[in-house]
Amino acid sequence: MVAQMPTVLRYFGKLSALTKLKLMNSYCSRFYGCELWDLTNGCVNDYDICITWRKEIRRVWGLPCNTDCDVLPVLFDALHVFDVLCKRVLSFFADVHYQ
């Protein structure tokens, strides 16, 4: 995500914030293998991925750095990145269980 987002913003910076957000979700939110991550580890939720995601969302929307973290998912009507990861983990275990 960190390496791909500047490229998306460089090439598509003049587009609307909604379009840039869709591009960000398409090109920068690929979490390969996240179904096997330990989501109880604080690094996933508190530090690395979620903080980077929030910073990039603020940058796409041109929001100040002190914008409340809880407001960000509401602004663009989507799940928080941690919730997306949890959903993928649960779907993976449900699929494994029913096979």
Contacts in CASP RR format, 6 or more apart in sequence:
PFRMAT RR
TARGET T0000
AUTHOR 0000-0000-0000
METHOD contacts of the structure
MODEL  1
MVAQMPTVLRYFGKLSALTKLKLMNSYCSRFYGCELWDLTNGCVNDYDIC
ITWRKEIRRVWGLPCNTDCDVLPVLFDALHVFDVLCKRVLSFFADVHYQ
1 28 0 8 1.000
1 29 0 8 1.000
1 49 0 8 1.000
1 52 0 8 1.000
1 53 0 8 1.000
1 56 0 8 1.000
2 52 0 8 1.000
4 27 0 8 1.000
4 28 0 8 1.000
5 24 0 8 1.000
5 28 0 8 1.000
5 56 0 8 1.000
5 59 0 8 1.000
8 20 0 8 1.000
8 23 0 8 1.000
8 24 0 8 1.000
8 27 0 8 1.000
8 28 0 8 1.000
9 20 0 8 1.000
9 59 0 8 1.000
9 60 0 8 1.000
12 19 0 8 1.000
12 20 0 8 1.000
12 23 0 8 1.000
13 20 0 8 1.000
15 23 0 8 1.000
17 60 0 8 1.000
17 61 0 8 1.000
17 62 0 8 1.000
18 76 0 8 1.000
20 60 0 8 1.000
21 57 0 8 1.000
21 60 0 8 1.000
21 61 0 8 1.000
21 76 0 8 1.000
24 56 0 8 1.000
24 57 0 8 1.000
24 60 0 8 1.000
25 78 0 8 1.000
28 56 0 8 1.000
29 53 0 8 1.000
29 81 0 8 1.000
29 84 0 8 1.000
31 49 0 8 1.000
31 84 0 8 1.000
31 85 0 8 1.000
31 88 0 8 1.000
34 85 0 8 1.000
34 88 0 8 1.000
34 89 0 8 1.000
35 88 0 8 1.000
35 89 0 8 1.000
35 91 0 8 1.000
35 92 0 8 1.000
35 93 0 8 1.000
36 92 0 8 1.000
37 44 0 8 1.000
37 85 0 8 1.000
37 89 0 8 1.000
38 44 0 8 1.000
39 45 0 8 1.000
39 82 0 8 1.000
39 85 0 8 1.000
39 86 0 8 1.000
39 89 0 8 1.000
44 50 0 8 1.000
44 82 0 8 1.000
44 85 0 8 1.000
45 82 0 8 1.000
49 81 0 8 1.000
49 82 0 8 1.000
49 85 0 8 1.000
50 80 0 8 1.000
50 81 0 8 1.000
50 82 0 8 1.000
53 81 0 8 1.000
54 69 0 8 1.000
54 72 0 8 1.000
57 63 0 8 1.000
57 72 0 8 1.000
57 75 0 8 1.000
57 76 0 8 1.000
58 64 0 8 1.000
58 65 0 8 1.000
58 67 0 8 1.000
58 72 0 8 1.000
61 75 0 8 1.000
61 76 0 8 1.000
63 72 0 8 1.000
72 80 0 8 1.000
73 79 0 8 1.000
73 80 0 8 1.000
73 83 0 8 1.000
79 87 0 8 1.000
END
